[in-house]
Amino acid sequence: IVMTQTPLSLSVAPGQPASISCRSSQSLLQSNGKNYLYWFVQKPGQSPQLLIYEASSRFSGVPDRFNGSGSGTEFTLTVGRVEAEDVGVYYCMQGLQIPRTFGHGTKVEI
Amino acid sequence: EVHLVESGGGLAQAGGSLRLSCGVSGFTFSDYAMNWVRQTPGKGLEWVSYISASGETIYYADSVKGRFTISRDNARSALFLQMDILRVEDTAVYYCAPGILDYWGQGTLVTVTS
Protein backbone atom coordinates (compact mmCIF):
# COMPACT_ATOMS: atom_id res chain seq x y z
CA ILE A 1 0.00 0.00 0.00
CA VAL A 2 1.47 3.34 -1.10
CA MET A 3 1.02 6.27 1.27
CA THR A 4 1.13 9.78 -0.19
CA GLN A 5 1.41 12.79 2.06
CA THR A 6 0.89 16.42 1.18
CA PRO A 7 2.37 18.93 1.51
CA LEU A 8 6.04 17.97 1.85
CA SER A 9 6.63 20.99 4.04
CA LEU A 10 4.55 23.51 5.87
CA SER A 11 5.40 26.79 7.57
CA VAL A 12 2.87 27.90 10.17
CA ALA A 13 2.66 30.93 12.41
CA PRO A 14 2.22 30.17 16.11
CA GLY A 15 -1.43 29.97 17.05
CA GLN A 16 -2.54 29.23 13.52
CA PRO A 17 -4.04 25.92 12.38
CA ALA A 18 -2.19 23.38 10.27
CA SER A 19 -3.42 20.51 8.20
CA ILE A 20 -1.63 17.53 6.63
CA SER A 21 -3.21 15.12 4.18
CA CYS A 22 -2.47 11.46 3.66
CA ARG A 23 -3.81 9.29 0.90
CA SER A 24 -3.52 5.51 0.70
CA SER A 25 -3.53 3.50 -2.52
CA GLN A 26 -6.02 1.06 -0.98
CA SER A 27 -8.81 1.52 1.50
CA LEU A 28 -7.69 1.20 5.11
CA LEU A 29 -11.25 0.64 6.33
CA GLN A 30 -11.89 -2.80 7.75
CA SER A 31 -15.25 -4.52 8.23
CA ASN A 32 -15.00 -3.76 11.95
CA GLY A 33 -15.39 -0.08 11.09
CA LYS A 34 -11.80 0.81 11.97
CA ASN A 35 -9.42 2.63 9.67
CA TYR A 36 -5.86 1.36 10.20
CA LEU A 37 -4.16 4.70 9.71
CA TYR A 38 -1.63 6.09 12.17
CA TRP A 39 0.08 9.47 12.57
CA PHE A 40 3.55 9.94 14.04
CA VAL A 41 5.73 12.95 14.67
CA GLN A 42 9.50 13.01 14.84
CA LYS A 43 10.73 16.09 16.64
CA PRO A 44 14.29 17.28 15.99
CA GLY A 45 16.82 14.91 17.51
CA GLN A 46 14.16 12.54 18.80
CA SER A 47 12.67 9.18 17.88
CA PRO A 48 9.25 9.10 16.23
CA GLN A 49 6.28 9.10 18.56
CA LEU A 50 2.70 8.01 18.01
CA LEU A 51 0.10 10.78 17.88
CA ILE A 52 -3.05 9.24 16.42
CA TYR A 53 -4.12 5.63 15.98
CA GLU A 54 -6.98 4.16 13.96
CA ALA A 55 -7.31 7.44 12.08
CA SER A 56 -8.90 9.50 14.82
CA SER A 57 -7.98 8.27 18.31
CA ARG A 58 -5.47 10.37 20.19
CA PHE A 59 -2.66 8.41 21.87
CA SER A 60 -2.06 8.77 25.56
CA GLY A 61 -0.69 12.20 26.50
CA VAL A 62 -1.25 13.77 23.08
CA PRO A 63 -2.68 17.31 23.39
CA ASP A 64 -6.24 17.75 22.21
CA ARG A 65 -5.18 20.30 19.60
CA PHE A 66 -4.16 17.27 17.49
CA ASN A 67 -7.04 15.70 15.60
CA GLY A 68 -7.18 12.93 13.03
CA SER A 69 -10.01 12.46 10.58
CA GLY A 70 -10.89 10.64 7.40
CA SER A 71 -11.85 7.20 6.22
CA GLY A 72 -11.11 4.79 3.42
CA THR A 73 -8.24 6.29 1.47
CA GLU A 74 -8.26 9.96 2.52
CA PHE A 75 -7.04 11.13 5.91
CA THR A 76 -6.14 14.41 7.56
CA LEU A 77 -4.13 15.42 10.60
CA THR A 78 -5.14 18.82 11.92
CA VAL A 79 -3.36 20.85 14.55
CA GLY A 80 -5.84 23.32 15.96
CA ARG A 81 -3.38 25.99 17.07
CA VAL A 82 0.27 25.28 16.35
CA GLU A 83 2.79 25.76 19.12
CA ALA A 84 6.56 26.06 18.88
CA GLU A 85 6.99 22.52 20.28
CA ASP A 86 5.05 21.08 17.33
CA VAL A 87 7.97 21.55 14.93
CA GLY A 88 9.08 18.30 13.35
CA VAL A 89 8.33 15.81 10.61
CA TYR A 90 4.90 14.20 10.58
CA TYR A 91 4.37 10.76 9.06
CA CYS A 92 1.29 8.74 8.29
CA MET A 93 1.46 4.95 8.25
CA GLN A 94 -0.93 2.21 7.25
CA GLY A 95 -1.34 -0.68 9.66
CA LEU A 96 -3.71 -2.74 7.56
CA GLN A 97 -1.24 -4.89 5.66
CA ILE A 98 2.29 -6.18 5.89
CA PRO A 99 4.56 -4.50 4.90
CA ARG A 100 3.63 -1.49 6.99
CA THR A 101 4.24 1.55 4.83
CA PHE A 102 4.84 5.16 5.70
CA GLY A 103 4.27 8.40 3.90
CA HIS A 104 7.39 10.39 3.02
CA GLY A 105 6.74 12.86 5.78
CA THR A 106 5.67 16.48 6.12
CA LYS A 107 8.12 18.89 7.67
CA VAL A 108 6.40 21.45 9.86
CA GLU A 109 8.23 24.66 10.66
CA ILE A 110 7.12 27.47 12.87
CA GLU B 1 6.93 3.78 32.17
CA VAL B 2 7.76 2.03 28.91
CA HIS B 3 11.42 1.85 27.92
CA LEU B 4 12.99 0.30 24.86
CA VAL B 5 16.76 0.29 24.46
CA GLU B 6 18.35 -0.78 21.21
CA SER B 7 21.99 -1.81 21.05
CA GLY B 8 24.44 -3.61 18.81
CA GLY B 9 24.76 -1.07 16.04
CA GLY B 10 28.10 0.02 14.66
CA LEU B 11 30.34 -0.11 11.65
CA ALA B 12 30.34 -3.12 9.34
CA GLN B 13 31.66 -3.91 5.92
CA ALA B 14 29.40 -4.87 3.07
CA GLY B 15 28.83 -8.60 3.23
CA GLY B 16 29.34 -8.62 6.96
CA SER B 17 27.02 -9.18 9.89
CA LEU B 18 25.67 -7.39 12.94
CA ARG B 19 23.24 -8.46 15.64
CA LEU B 20 20.92 -5.86 17.11
CA SER B 21 19.24 -6.23 20.47
CA CYS B 22 16.30 -4.45 22.05
CA GLY B 23 15.71 -4.54 25.78
CA VAL B 24 12.26 -3.74 27.03
CA SER B 25 10.73 -2.70 30.34
CA GLY B 26 7.47 -1.18 31.51
CA PHE B 27 5.11 -3.58 29.78
CA THR B 28 4.56 -7.33 29.55
CA PHE B 29 6.85 -8.11 26.63
CA SER B 30 5.44 -11.56 26.02
CA ASP B 31 1.97 -10.11 25.34
CA TYR B 32 3.05 -7.93 22.42
CA ALA B 33 4.14 -8.35 18.84
CA MET B 34 7.32 -6.44 18.06
CA ASN B 35 8.75 -4.66 15.06
CA TRP B 36 12.00 -3.30 13.73
CA VAL B 37 11.80 -0.05 11.77
CA ARG B 38 14.73 1.78 10.21
CA GLN B 39 15.39 5.33 9.13
CA THR B 40 18.04 6.12 6.58
CA PRO B 41 20.06 9.29 7.16
CA GLY B 42 17.98 12.32 6.31
CA LYS B 43 15.20 10.19 4.89
CA GLY B 44 12.02 8.57 5.94
CA LEU B 45 10.90 5.53 7.83
CA GLU B 46 10.94 1.95 6.55
CA TRP B 47 9.36 -0.98 8.36
CA VAL B 48 11.81 -3.90 8.42
CA SER B 49 10.37 -6.86 10.29
CA TYR B 50 7.58 -8.10 12.56
CA ILE B 51 7.38 -10.95 15.06
CA SER B 52 4.22 -12.02 16.86
CA ALA B 53 4.01 -12.22 20.64
CA SER B 54 4.67 -15.95 20.62
CA GLY B 55 7.33 -15.73 17.93
CA GLU B 56 5.39 -18.04 15.63
CA THR B 57 4.53 -15.46 12.98
CA ILE B 58 7.28 -13.49 11.30
CA TYR B 59 7.33 -11.08 8.39
CA TYR B 60 10.09 -9.20 6.59
CA ALA B 61 10.32 -6.35 4.15
CA ASP B 62 11.34 -7.55 0.71
CA SER B 63 14.52 -5.47 0.99
CA VAL B 64 15.84 -7.61 3.86
CA LYS B 65 14.17 -10.98 3.26
CA GLY B 66 16.71 -13.81 3.25
CA ARG B 67 19.38 -11.66 4.91
CA PHE B 68 17.86 -10.55 8.23
CA THR B 69 16.40 -12.76 10.98
CA ILE B 70 14.15 -11.48 13.73
CA SER B 71 13.81 -13.37 17.00
CA ARG B 72 12.76 -12.81 20.59
CA ASP B 73 13.38 -14.18 24.07
CA ASN B 74 10.24 -13.62 26.11
CA ALA B 75 11.90 -14.82 29.30
CA ARG B 76 14.45 -12.03 28.99
CA SER B 77 12.09 -9.42 27.45
CA ALA B 78 14.49 -9.09 24.55
CA LEU B 79 14.13 -8.68 20.81
CA PHE B 80 16.87 -9.36 18.28
CA LEU B 81 17.68 -8.69 14.66
CA GLN B 82 20.44 -10.75 13.08
CA MET B 83 21.65 -8.85 10.04
CA ASP B 84 23.72 -10.84 7.54
CA ILE B 85 25.03 -10.11 4.06
CA LEU B 86 24.86 -6.42 4.88
CA ARG B 87 24.64 -3.88 2.08
CA VAL B 88 25.58 -0.21 1.98
CA GLU B 89 21.89 0.60 1.66
CA ASP B 90 21.20 -1.02 5.05
CA THR B 91 22.89 2.00 6.65
CA ALA B 92 20.25 3.47 8.94
CA VAL B 93 19.13 4.04 12.49
CA TYR B 94 17.26 0.94 13.61
CA TYR B 95 14.38 1.22 16.07
CA CYS B 96 12.41 -1.45 17.88
CA ALA B 97 8.76 -0.80 18.63
CA PRO B 98 5.84 -2.86 19.91
CA GLY B 99 2.47 -3.50 18.35
CA ILE B 100 1.28 -0.48 16.43
CA LEU B 101 4.56 1.31 17.05
CA ASP B 102 3.13 3.09 20.07
CA TYR B 103 6.52 3.35 21.77
CA TRP B 104 9.96 3.66 20.24
CA GLY B 105 13.48 3.30 21.55
CA GLN B 106 16.25 5.81 20.89
CA GLY B 107 17.55 3.75 17.99
CA THR B 108 20.94 2.26 17.16
CA LEU B 109 22.98 3.40 14.16
CA VAL B 110 24.18 0.83 11.66
CA THR B 111 26.75 1.99 9.12
CA VAL B 112 27.77 -0.32 6.31
CA THR B 113 30.79 0.58 4.23
CA SER B 114 31.95 -0.76 0.92
Interface residues (C-beta under 8 A of the other chain):
Chain A: Y38 F40 S47 P48 Q49 L50 Y53 F59 Y91 M93 G95 I98 P99 R100 T101 F102 G103 H104 G105
Chain B: N35 V37 G44 L45 E46 W47 Y50 Y59 A61 D62 Y95 I100 L101 D102 Y103 W104 G105 Q106 G107
